[in-house]
Amino acid sequence: MSAGPPGFQWDETLYAGSADYYAVGRMPYPAALADALAAELQLDGSGRLLDVGCGPGSLTLLLARLFSTAVGIDADRDMVRRAERAARETGVDNVRWQRLRAEELPAGLGAFRVVTFAQSFHWVDRPRVAHAVRPMLGSDGVWVHVAATTHRGVDGADPLPFPRPPHDEIDALVARYLGPVRRAGRGVLPGGTAGGEEEVMRAAGYRGPRRLAVGGGTVRERTEDEVVAAVFSLSSAAPHLFAGRRPEFERDLRRLLRTASPAGRFSERVRETELVLWRP
């Protein structure tokens, strides 16, 4: 089993400079996600939540009300700071935030009712982390993988109130500046991120999975600034990758967006989010 994509090694620049952009540019997880998880697992406000790779706290803060306490961890210092700020702004006071790599678990954090990985498991040493988390789950504990794409909506030609962001053209512009091979921190991902999650989980002794689909289909309006932020929120287009050409790239990106929508307003149909539940 591979710990990650061939040739990829994690480094601290993976999302360097992206935290504020992530908080603005990523579409929120649907409220139905929390409701579906609460109903499926009969969550009643007790127990503890661990959100691994919490980023700016998007999922942690949505789920925190379902637990007595929650812990959000992320390897990126700025992501943790942004999550702390979001918690203060929303008045959520039952979450503890910590800069920590998933590979350092269990790290003395204790036991949890639910451990979540939202768009993050593919960045870690998956066999190592899956084995480390298993004893952290109690007898009724559940691992929840949140499979989602929040930086862009569903492709399509159905009419929407405003134009869709020109994602193909945006991708081509990024490639023009950064090259045709997907960037990731100081490395590259020629074959994309790792697959085979089910094999990793079963090899680590988990049972499942149970799958729940939530959200999707709704139409969300997005501003030009939000679309720009969504681009810089990606590991493959993190601000530092452009170095001194970042202002030039942003000018070209905004010119592209204004050509697609002179008013600077866009519409996207939100993608479905899948919850994949595993039990130890």
N, C-alpha and C positions, 0 to 999 in steps of 0.2 A: 504494500500500500504506500502510495506517495503521500508525504506530508503536505504537499501543495503542488501547483503546476510545475512541470519540469523546468529547471533553470531559474525558478523564482525563489528569492530569499527576502523575507520581510525586512524592512528597515524603517527607521523612525520618520522618514520623509514621505511615507506613503500618502498621507493626507495633510502634509504640511501646508499651512495657510488656508485650509479648506473649511475650518470649523464654522466661521460666521456664514460663509456661502452655503454650507450644508443646511444650516438652520433656516435659511431664507429660501433656498432653491428647491429643496426636496418637498414634494407634496406630503401632507400628513397621513399617518396611518388612519384608516377609518375607525370611527367610534364603535362600529359594529364588531371590530376585532376584540375589544375588551369585553363586550357583551357576550360574544360567542365563546370566548375562553372561560368567562365566569360561569356560563351555563354548562359547558362541557365538563369542567373540573369542579363544579360546585364550590367556587371560591366565595368566601363569606367575610372577607376583610381580615382574616387571620393568616398566619404563616408568613413566609419570607419569599421575596423575589430577588433573583440575581439576573441582571441583564448584561450579557457579555458582548463587548464591542458596542457600548451604548451610544457612541457618537455624542451629539448634542442633547441627548436625553429624550428623543422623540417618542420612542416606545416606552421607555421607563416611566415617564410622566403620565402617559396614557393609562398604564396598568397599575400604577402605584396605589390607587384607591382600593384595589382589590386585595391588598395585603396589609398586614400590620406595619411591616417595614420592607424597604427595598434597598438594594445595592446596585449601583451602576458602575461598571469598570470599562476603561478604554485605555489603549496604549498611547494615545495622542493627548498631550497635556492640554492643548487648546480646546479639544473636544470636551474634556472634563470640565474645564473652566466655563465653556459655553453652556454645558448642562447645568452646572451650579447656578449660573445666571438665570437660565430658564426656570429652574425650580423656584428661585426667589420671586421672579416676575409672576409666576402662576400660583404662588402660595402653597406649593407642595412641600411639606416639611418632614415627610417620613422616608426620605431617600438619602443615603450616604453615597458619595461619589469618590472614586479612587482611581488614580492612574495605575494601571496594572495590565500586563500582558496576559492573555488567556493561558499561555504556557506556564505561567507562575502559579496557577490554581493547584491546590485548594487555597493556598496563601492564608490559612487560618481564618477564613471567612465563615466557617460553620456550615450548617445544613439549610437547605432551601426546599420550599414546596414546589417552586417552578424556577427553572433556569431557561432564559431565552437567548437566542442568537438571531438577530435580525440583520440580514444582509452582511453577515460578518464571519460565518464559519469557514468560508473558502479562503480567508486570509490567515488562518492559523494552522499549526501542526495538528491536523484533525485527529489522527489516531491518539496522539498524546493527550489532547484536550478532552476527547470523548472519554478516555479512561479516567482522567483526573476528575471529571465532573460526576461520574456515576456514583461514587460514594458520598457525594455532597447532597444527593437526592434522598429524602426519606422514603419510607415504605410506600407512601402515596405520592412521591415526587414525580414530576414530569419535565422532560426536556422539550422545549418548543422551538422549532426552527421556523422563523418568519420569512417566507419566500416572497419577495416583493420587488417591484421596480418603481421607485418613487421619483426619479429625476425626469421621467418622461411618461407620457400617456400611451394609449393604444393607437397604433397606426391605422389609418382608414381614410375613406373618401366621403363618409356620410357628412351631411351639412352640420356645422357647429356655429354658434353665435359669432365667433371670430376665427381667423385662420389658425391652423395648427402651427406650432413652431416647425421650421424647416430642418428637422433632425438630420436627414441625410446630408444636407448641405453643411450643417454644423460639424458633423463628423468629418467631412472632407476638409473643412477649414482647419480643424484640429490636426489632421494628418499632414496638411500642408506645412504647418509650423513644427510639429513634433515628429514627423515621419510616419510611415505606414504601419509600423509595428506598435501595438498597444504598449504604452508606458505604464510603469507601476513603481513609484518611488525611484530608487536609483537603478532599477532593473526594467525588464520588459516581459510581456506576456504574449508571446507569439501565438499560443494556442488558447488564450483566454484563461479564465479561472478554473479551478479544479472541479470535477464532477464526481460521481460515484459516492455520494453522501450515504446512501442506504447501506452499501457494503461496509463503509467505515463504522457506522452505528451498530450494525449487527455483529461485526467483529469485536466490538467493545462490549458486547453483552446486552444491548438494549433490545426491547421488544416493540414491535410496531411495523410500520407507522399507522397512525390514525390521521386522516387528512380532513381539514375543514377549509372551505373557501368562503371568504367574506369580502364585502365591498365590491367595487368594480362597477363600471357602467355609467356612473355619474359624470357630469360635465363640470369641469373646473376652469375658471378664468385665471389666466396668468399674465403678469406684466412683463415687459421687456427686462426689467431688472431681475425678476424671478428666474427667467429663462437663462440670463447671463450667469446668475448665481448657481443654477443647476449645472451648468457646464463646469464651473470652477469647483463644484462640490465633488467631482469625480476624481478618483485616483489617477485616471488616465489623462486628466487635464487639470491637475492641481496647479495652483498659481505659480509655484516655484519652478515648474517644468519649463515655463516660457522664459524664465530669467529676464534679461533686459528687453525682450520682445513682447512682454506681457501687455504694455499699453497699446502697442501696435495691434496685437491680436484682439484685444477687446474692442478697439475701434472697428476692425474688420467685422467682428462678430455683431456689434450693434448695427453696423451698416447693413449686414445681411438680414438681421431681424426687422429693421425698418423697411427694407424692400419687401419683405413678406407681409408686414402689417404696419403701414405708415402711422397708425394710431398707437403702436406699441402695445397692443392688447392681443392676447392669444387665448385659444380654448383648447383643452385637452380632455379626452375621455379617460377617466381614471382606470388603471389596471386592477384586476382582481388580486387580492392578497391571499396566499395560502398558508395555513398553519399546519405544520407537520409535527405530530406529537409522538414522542418516544418515552417508554417507561423502562426503568432499570430492571 
